[in-house]
Amino acid sequence: MKKKRGMLVPLLVLAGLLVLAGVYLLFIAPSVVIVPPQKIAVLVPIVKTPVPAVLFVGVTQVNPLGAATGQVLSNNVIVTFSEAMDPATINASTFQVRGPGNITIPGNYTSDTTGKIWTFNPTSNFQYSSSYNMTITTGVKGSTGDSLPENFVWGFATSNSPASRTGGVSGGSGGGSSGGSAAPVIPPVGTGSLLSPVNLGNATGFALLGGTGISDTVPASSAIVGNVGVSPAAGSFITGVSCTKVAGTIYETNTGYTGGFDSNATCAAGTGANITLVNNAVADELTAYNTARGLSNPTATELYTGNLGGQTLTPGLYKWSTAVTIPTSVTLDCQGNTSAVFVFQIAQTLVVSNGQSVNLIGSCQAKNIFWEVDTQTTLGTTSVFNGNILSGTAVVINSGATLNGRAFAQSAVTLSGNAVTKPI
C-alpha cells in the first residue's frame, strides 16, 4: 500500500502540469487515462430569445347592427373596440362612413372615458330610405400600438320615411365581416323619387324667364324651343331675341318688344290675358325657387367642397353653403328610374367651365333636375347643361353653350348664340 501511494503522487503532479498545459484527464479508477483536448466535447448552453406575441385590436360591438333596416335618420354610428384606442388613428380615413352614391359622410369622432367606445356623429341627418356602409380600416391602432388585422365592414339602411324608426339595438358583432375594402354602396333604385319634382306652375311652358330682361348678343345663332317671358320689366327689355329663332311665344307686359335682331315680332304677346299669364309665370317661378331652396333633410351637404368635376351623383337633395363649380364634366345617374329627382341647393354661384358638361345617364330626365342657385349661374363657352336653373339673380349662357332645360332668373338672362330646349 505504501508503494502504491508513492506512485500516485507523481502521477497527480503530472496531471496538474498537463491540465496547465491544456491537456485534460479522465480519471477512471483505478487507472488514469490521458485524453487529447480535441476529443473533449464542450457543452454550450443554448439561450432561446423569447418571440413576442402578436396582439391585435378587435371590434366587439357595433350600432347600428350589420344589415339593420329602418334606422332613424338622426342615428350615430358607434363602435366598441377590445381595448382603448389611440385617438390620433381614429379619423375619416380609418373610420369610414359612406352613403348614397358612395359619398363620404362628414362628421365628428368622439370616445368615452375608457377610449374603447367610439362614436361617429354625422354633420347632417342620414337620408331616409337609403343605404350606408362603414369600414374600420387597418389604420386604427390601440393605445399600445396593437392593430386591426384586416378591414372590418358592415352596413345598414334607414327608414322609409323621415319620422319612422325601427330596429337600432346594439350588441354582438353586428354582422360585420372582415377582409378587403368595402364595395361602393348604391342607394336603392328610386331613392330620388322620394323627392317630388319642384312644381313650376305657370312657368312650366317657358324656356326663358327674366325679371329685368332677356338679351342675346349673337341672336342669329340661337335656337329656343319654348316660351320666352319678361316681367315686371317691359317688353323693350327683350333685346336681340327674334321670333324667327323662337319655337314658342314671347310674352311681355306691354307692347314694347320690337322683334329683336331682325325685327320679327310675329310671336309676341303683350296684351290682356297674355300679360296676366307672364306675370303669373314669373310669380310661380319665384315660388318654385323658394320651394327648392327650403327643402330639408339633404342627401349630402358641402359635397366635394363644391367642386363636382369628374364626379358621378345619384338622385337626391344636395346642399352647399358655398359656390359650386364644374371644372370638368359631372354625371348624374338615375339608375334606370325615369322619375328620379335631383335638387341642388347652392348658396352662392354656379359656374360650368368652358367645354364641360352635366351628363345624364340611367334614364335621367332633364325636367326632373333642379338647380336652385342663390346668386348667378354661368354656363361656359360650348358647355352642355341639363336641368332647370332657378337663379336668385342672373343667368349667363356664353357662346355656343347648350341648355337642355330652363333658365329662370329673378334679374336678367343673357344669351350668346345658344340652343335652349324646354324639357317635355
C-alpha positions in Angstrom: 0.0 0.0 0.0 2.8 2.4 0.8 4.4 1.7 -2.6 1.1 2.4 -4.4 0.6 5.8 -2.7 4.2 6.7 -3.6 3.5 6.0 -7.3 0.2 8.0 -7.2 1.8 11.3 -6.1 4.0 11.8 -9.1 1.0 11.0 -11.3 -1.1 13.7 -9.7 1.7 16.2 -10.1 2.0 15.2 -13.8 -1.8 15.6 -14.2 -1.7 19.1 -12.8 1.1 20.0 -15.2 -0.8 18.6 -18.1 -4.0 20.5 -17.2 -2.0 23.6 -17.1 -0.7 22.7 -20.5 -4.2 22.3 -21.9 -4.4 18.5 -21.7 -7.4 17.1 -19.8 -7.5 13.9 -17.9 -10.3 11.5 -17.5 -9.9 9.5 -14.3 -11.2 6.0 -14.4 -10.4 4.4 -11.2 -8.1 2.8 -10.5 -6.4 3.9 -13.7 -5.8 7.3 -15.3 -6.4 7.9 -19.0 -4.9 10.9 -20.8 -7.4 12.3 -23.4 -6.3 14.8 -26.1 -8.1 18.2 -25.8 -9.6 17.8 -29.3 -11.5 14.8 -28.2 -13.4 16.7 -25.4 -17.0 17.8 -26.1 -17.7 21.2 -24.7 -21.3 21.7 -23.7 -22.5 25.3 -24.6 -25.9 26.3 -23.2 -28.5 27.3 -25.9 -30.2 30.6 -25.0 -33.6 31.0 -26.7 -34.8 34.6 -27.3 -38.5 34.8 -26.5 -40.7 35.7 -29.5 -43.2 38.4 -28.5 -46.8 37.5 -29.1 -48.5 39.5 -31.9 -51.5 41.3 -30.5 -54.5 42.7 -32.5 -57.3 45.1 -31.8 -60.8 43.6 -32.2 -64.2 45.1 -33.0 -66.5 43.7 -30.4 -69.8 45.6 -31.0 -71.4 48.0 -33.5 -74.5 50.1 -33.5 -76.5 50.1 -35.8 -76.2 46.4 -36.4 -74.9 45.0 -39.7 -77.7 44.7 -42.2 -80.1 46.5 -39.9 -83.0 48.3 -41.6 -85.4 51.1 -40.6 -82.7 53.1 -38.8 -83.6 56.5 -37.5 -82.2 59.4 -39.5 -80.5 61.1 -36.5 -78.6 57.9 -35.5 -74.9 58.0 -34.7 -72.6 55.1 -35.6 -71.0 53.5 -32.5 -68.1 51.1 -32.5 -66.7 49.3 -29.4 -63.1 48.0 -29.6 -61.4 45.4 -27.5 -59.1 47.9 -26.0 -58.5 51.6 -25.6 -57.7 53.2 -29.0 -55.1 55.8 -30.0 -57.2 58.9 -30.8 -54.7 60.0 -33.4 -55.7 57.0 -35.5 -59.4 57.5 -35.5 -60.5 59.7 -38.3 -62.4 59.9 -41.6 -59.8 57.7 -43.4 -59.8 54.9 -40.9 -63.4 55.1 -39.6 -65.2 55.5 -42.9 -68.9 56.2 -43.3 -70.3 56.3 -46.8 -73.8 56.9 -48.1 -75.8 57.0 -51.4 -73.5 57.2 -54.4 -70.5 56.1 -52.3 -70.4 59.6 -50.9 -68.2 60.1 -47.8 -70.4 61.4 -44.9 -68.8 64.2 -42.9 -69.0 64.1 -39.1 -67.2 64.2 -35.8 -65.5 61.3 -33.9 -65.6 61.1 -30.1 -64.8 58.5 -27.5 -66.0 57.6 -24.0 -63.7 57.8 -20.9 -62.4 54.3 -21.5 -61.2 55.0 -25.0 -62.8 51.8 -26.2 -66.2 53.1 -27.4 -66.0 55.5 -30.4 -69.0 57.4 -31.8 -69.4 58.9 -35.3 -71.8 61.9 -35.2 -72.7 62.9 -38.8 -72.8 66.6 -39.6 -76.4 66.2 -41.0 -79.0 63.5 -40.5 -78.9 60.5 -42.7 -81.2 60.4 -45.7 -84.3 58.3 -45.4 -84.8 55.1 -47.4 -81.0 54.9 -48.1 -78.1 52.5 -47.5 -74.9 53.3 -45.7 -71.7 51.3 -45.2 -68.9 51.6 -42.7 -65.3 50.4 -42.8 -62.9 50.3 -39.9 -59.5 50.0 -41.7 -56.3 48.5 -40.5 -55.0 52.0 -39.9 -56.6 52.1 -36.5 -54.3 51.4 -33.6 -54.7 50.6 -29.9 -53.1 52.8 -27.3 -50.2 50.3 -27.1 -49.8 50.1 -30.8 -51.9 47.0 -31.5 -53.5 47.0 -34.9 -56.7 45.6 -36.6 -55.6 42.5 -38.6 -57.9 43.4 -41.5 -60.7 45.8 -42.5 -64.0 45.4 -40.6 -67.0 46.2 -42.8 -70.8 46.4 -42.2 -73.8 48.4 -43.3 -77.4 49.4 -42.6 -80.4 51.0 -44.2 -82.5 54.0 -42.9 -86.3 54.1 -42.5 -88.7 54.7 -45.4 -89.9 58.0 -44.1 -88.4 60.8 -42.0 -90.5 60.0 -38.9 -90.3 56.2 -38.6 -87.9 54.3 -36.5 -87.4 50.6 -36.1 -84.5 48.4 -35.1 -81.4 50.0 -33.8 -80.3 47.9 -30.9 -76.6 47.3 -30.2 -74.8 44.0 -29.5 -72.8 41.2 -30.9 -70.5 41.6 -33.9 -73.2 43.5 -35.8 -72.9 41.2 -38.8 -69.7 42.8 -39.8 -67.3 40.9 -42.0 -63.5 41.2 -42.1 -61.3 41.4 -45.1 -60.9 43.6 -48.1 -62.2 47.0 -48.9 -65.9 47.8 -48.8 -67.7 47.9 -52.2 -69.4 51.1 -53.1 -72.9 51.3 -51.8 -75.5 52.1 -54.4 -78.7 53.6 -53.0 -82.0 51.8 -53.7 -83.4 52.5 -57.2 -86.0 55.2 -56.8 -84.4 57.0 -53.9 -84.6 60.2 -55.8 -88.3 59.8 -56.5 -88.9 60.2 -52.8 -88.4 63.9 -53.8 -91.2 65.3 -55.8 -90.3 67.4 -58.8 -90.5 71.1 -58.0 -93.8 72.5 -59.2 -93.2 75.2 -61.8 -96.9 76.1 -62.1 -97.5 78.6 -64.9 -93.8 78.7 -65.7 -93.8 75.2 -67.0 -94.3 76.2 -70.6 -91.3 78.6 -70.6 -87.7 78.1 -71.7 -86.6 81.5 -70.5 -88.0 83.9 -67.9 -86.4 87.1 -66.6 -87.4 89.7 -64.1 -85.4 92.6 -65.5 -84.8 91.5 -69.1 -83.6 88.9 -71.7 -80.9 89.6 -74.2 -79.0 87.7 -76.9 -75.6 89.0 -78.1 -75.4 86.6 -81.0 -79.1 86.1 -81.8 -78.7 84.8 -85.4 -77.0 81.6 -83.9 -79.7 80.9 -81.3 -82.5 78.3 -81.3 -85.0 78.5 -78.5 -87.7 75.8 -78.0 -90.3 77.1 -75.5 -91.9 80.3 -74.5 -89.9 83.4 -73.5 -91.1 86.0 -71.0 -90.1 89.1 -69.0 -91.9 90.6 -66.0 -92.2 93.0 -64.4 -89.8 94.7 -66.8 -91.3 96.0 -70.1 -91.1 94.2 -73.4 -88.4 96.7 -74.5 -86.0 94.8 -72.2 -86.2 91.8 -74.5 -83.3 92.5 -76.9 -81.7 90.6 -79.7 -84.1 87.7 -79.4 -86.2 87.2 -82.5 -89.4 85.3 -83.2 -87.5 83.7 -86.1 -85.4 81.9 -83.5 -88.1 81.0 -81.0 -90.4 78.0 -81.3 -92.9 79.4 -79.0 -94.3 82.8 -77.8 -92.6 85.8 -76.5 -94.6 87.2 -73.6 -94.3 90.8 -72.4 -96.1 93.1 -70.0 -96.8 95.7 -72.8 -96.1 96.1 -76.5 -92.6 97.3 -76.2 -90.9 94.3 -77.8 -89.7 95.3 -81.3 -88.7 91.9 -82.8 -85.1 91.5 -81.9 -82.2 91.4 -84.4 -84.4 91.0 -87.5 -87.5 92.9 -86.2 -89.7 89.9 -86.4 -92.2 90.2 -83.6 -94.9 87.9 -85.0 -94.7 85.7 -81.9 -95.1 88.5 -79.4 -98.0 88.6 -77.0 -98.2 91.6 -74.7 -101.8 92.4 -74.1 -104.7 91.3 -71.9 -104.6 87.7 -70.7 -101.1 87.4 -72.0 -99.8 89.9 -69.5 -101.6 88.0 -66.7 -100.0 84.8 -68.0 -96.4 86.1 -67.9 -97.0 87.8 -64.6 -98.3 84.5 -63.1 -95.4 82.6 -64.7 -92.8 84.8 -63.0 -94.6 84.6 -59.7 -94.7 80.8 -59.9 -91.0 80.7 -60.8 -90.3 82.6 -57.6 -92.4 80.2 -55.7 -90.6 77.3 -57.2 -87.2 78.9 -56.3 -88.3 79.3 -52.7 -89.7 75.8 -52.6 -86.4 74.3 -53.8 -84.4 76.5 -51.5 -86.4 75.5 -48.5 -86.2 71.7 -48.9 -84.7 70.0 -45.9 -83.0 66.7 -45.0 -80.3 66.7 -47.7 -78.7 63.6 -49.0 -75.3 65.4 -48.5 -74.0 68.8 -47.6 -70.9 70.5 -48.8 -70.2 67.6 -51.1 -66.6 67.6 -52.5 -66.4 71.2 -51.1 -68.4 72.4 -54.0 -66.1 71.0 -56.8 -68.2 68.5 -58.8 -65.6 68.0 -61.5 -65.4 64.3 -62.6 -67.9 63.1 -60.1 -71.0 60.8 -60.5 -74.0 61.6 -58.4 -77.2 59.6 -57.7 -80.7 61.1 -57.1 -81.3 63.2 -54.1 -81.1 66.6 -52.4 -77.6 68.2 -52.3 -76.8 71.4 -50.3 -73.9 73.8 -50.3 -73.2 77.0 -48.3 -70.6 77.9 -50.9 -70.2 78.3 -54.6 -70.3 75.2 -56.8 -68.0 74.7 -59.8 -68.0 72.1 -62.6 -64.4 72.4 -63.9 -64.7 69.0 -65.6 -67.8 67.2 -66.6 -70.1 65.7 -63.9 -72.5 62.8 -64.4 -76.0 62.4 -62.9 -77.1 58.7 -62.8 -80.8 57.9 -62.2 -80.1 54.2 -62.2 -82.9 53.3 -64.6 -85.6 55.4 -62.8 -87.2 57.9 -65.1 -89.0 59.6 -62.2 -85.8 60.1 -60.1 -85.3 63.7 -59.0 -82.2 65.8 -58.3 -82.4 69.1 -56.4 -79.2 71.2 -55.9 -79.3 74.0 -53.3 -76.4 76.4 -53.9 -75.9 79.4 -51.6 -73.5 81.2 -53.9 -72.7 81.0 -57.6 -72.8 78.0 -60.0 -70.1 78.0 -62.7 -69.7 75.5 -65.5 -66.3 75.8 -67.2 -65.8 76.1 -71.0 -66.5 72.9 -72.9 -67.7 70.9 -69.9 -71.0 69.1 -69.4 -73.6 67.9 -67.0 -74.2 64.4 -68.4 -77.3 62.3 -67.8 -77.3 58.5 -67.6 -79.5 55.8 -66.2 -82.8 57.2 -67.7 -82.4 60.7 -66.1 -84.9 63.3 -67.3 -83.8 67.0 -67.5 -87.2 68.0 -66.4 -86.6 66.4 -63.0 -83.4 68.2 -62.3 -83.5 71.5 -60.4 -80.5 73.8 -59.8 -81.5 76.4 -57.1 -78.8 79.0 -57.1 -78.9 82.0 -54.7 -76.8 84.2 -57.0 -75.6 84.0 -60.6 -75.4 80.9 -62.8 -72.8 80.9 -65.6 -72.5 78.4 -68.4 -69.1 78.4 -70.1 -68.5 78.6 -73.8 -69.7 75.4 -75.7 -70.7 73.8 -72.4 -73.7 71.4 -72.2 -76.1 71.7 -69.3 -79.1 69.7 -68.3 -81.8 70.8 -65.9 -83.9 73.7 -64.7 -82.0 76.7 -63.5 -83.8 78.7 -60.7 -81.5 81.6 -60.1 -81.7 84.3 -57.4 -80.0 86.8 -59.7 -78.8 86.3 -63.2 -78.2 83.5 -65.7 -75.4 84.0 -68.2 -75.1 81.5 -71.1 -71.9 82.0 -73.0 -71.1 81.5 -76.7 -72.2 78.1 -78.1 -73.4 76.6 -74.9 -76.4 74.3 -74.9 -79.1 74.2 -72.3 -81.5 71.2 -72.2 -83.8 72.7 -69.6 -85.0 76.1 -68.5 -83.2 79.4 -67.5 -85.2 81.3 -64.9 -83.6 84.4 -63.4 -85.0 86.9 -61.0 -82.9 89.6 -62.7 -81.7 89.0 -66.3 -81.0 86.1 -68.7 -78.1 86.7 -71.1 -77.6 84.5 -74.2 -74.8 84.5 -76.8 -75.9 82.3 -79.7 -77.3 79.3 -77.8 -79.6 76.3 -78.2 -82.1 76.2 -75.4 -84.7 73.5 -75.3 -87.5 73.3 -72.7 -87.9 69.7 -71.5 -91.2 67.9 -72.2 
